[in-house]
């Protein structure tokens, strides 16, 4: 993302995000050469830094102390990246954001340890906030994330799961860390209890919408824009909201079920399965649910005084809904 | 380990270790069924609980507050177990302590996530100590552990490494967590700075001796007592102290080098390589170095007042040297 795009999205905190970038850069400076090489690879793709932006924006509602907020933003981005590194090992993914994954370049064994090092580094980083409660919430968010990931893997190809189960899973996998970013930022800024809760709720619900849109894009997204081919979730057996809505109203015999229940070589069934979902009302229904979560996120904000930061958070929820990658 | 063995080894804190056992038991109570199953498997083998014992023994030199010491002991045991779970994935190990590994029972993907969950749980557990400094040291110890593991994997089969490099690696892989156990226990008990440093030094040096003995047992140990066949390190390409001492004084053409540099099928060369090390003076030299670290550990203790706990720590160092599994 360019500086201009960042300013447009993150308003008052866009410039301070460079401090997160610098701290992430410092993480790469380790003595052990193979580790340095791997960290360089894992931390190279400059993502949107949405989670660190949430930390700083939430911190803007109180005592905006960058000495505490920047380490939290960095810790959360590290944690997020570490979990992607392990996810790619778990899924055997070959590319992400148009680049080869760490496990594709190095091997699975070293990549597991790379992720562990990054988790440890994230934990060390969060203690630099000086706050034990924030450190504790950080560990709890990681427990939820991992539970969500584990559930996704354990429930793969199981068509008996429902929307409730899906929402529980993405709540852990994605929304918990979004919620922690905004809650943690508010706590570090010594916001009032009401502000902390409003910001936590905003972050959590934004995270829910974010993941639903991610799951929609896996059906409708453009490979060039996404940096990965469509249909990855179905290939992994991950039954996301669009597939669930589709299965809910499709006849018992349908292309998605045929794909999921195929023995062995199921790839030939993929194009029909994707087309069936995209042509049904499932995408629209999933978009509707993402909108509902954005509405809840905005509801949280309404309790906060008007400010540049609040305006930016409002705009951000629109971006999350309309983004294309 | 039976209660009698535990009492003999851990003296005044043996009974309180049951509280660590209870807290570890509580960790298994998660809602997600597949996770519960995996935690049950990973936490089932009742190890020696040496690291939690170190926490409690160190805590005995100050304010012996079990509400703080038991969570630290539990967190460290969880961290240790999580790292074994990931090591077994990394090494593709089939059995440990005579039981199938988690990755052998479940699959690699789920086992990576199981380890992640346990790391997160360990981080959550250490925050229950109420101490940010101890939490921070815990994260730093994990960073050192992972660096040591990474280095071991990256340097596999590389005969150009030396004893200095080996000591650096086991310092990270093993001794850092031993050092953190005794240092953390002392910090939580509000010991004086001198006591904290004496206990940290004891734990660190004990950990060095512990790992050297582990590496010796991988050559000399009895499969039935160890729960795994001998020679596992060489098979992984991990060149430990006995192999280093052997290579140091053997002629250039020797069975160990032949094994390490074999292309492809090297298993046939293993028996000769093991025999060569065992029949040389390398084992004796490695035992001598383990003794040196125990001496340094005891030196640390000499600064502390005589007590049951100090006596137990002294005895423990003898056990670490003479253990057979």
Interface residues (C-beta under 8 A of the other chain):
Chain A: X30 X32 X34 X35 X83 X86 X89 X90 X91 X108 X109 X110 X112 X113 X114 X115 X116 X117 X119 X120 X121 X123 X124 X127 X130 X131 X132 X135 X136 X138 X139 X140 X142 X143 X145 X146 X147 X149 X150 X151 X153 X154
Chain B: X30 X32 X34 X35 X83 X86 X89 X90 X91 X108 X109 X110 X112 X113 X114 X115 X116 X117 X119 X120 X121 X123 X124 X127 X130 X131 X132 X135 X136 X138 X139 X140 X142 X143 X145 X146 X147 X149 X150 X151 X153 X154
